[in-house]
């Protein structure tokens, strides 16, 4: 009778295996989140301490330039031909 309850009931071995798999998945998720948090902490530390990180963000995300710099945009030939074809 005890064996049947262990193998067949809803709170038997199947539940234990399901919970073990769930714990394993949560452990993997927590490890990934811990790595992400470490990266974010490093980025925050860089932003608080130095100008390099904030300058990099301004350049890449906002397209900002330093005083005296000139921005050049190189357009591939195919895009130039398409632009010429659409003009009247």
ABEGO torsion letter per residue (X at the ends): XAAAAAAABAABAAAAAAAAAAAAAAAAAAAAAAAAAAAAAAAAAAAAABAAAAAAAAAAAAGBBBBGBBBBBBBBAAAAAAAAAABX
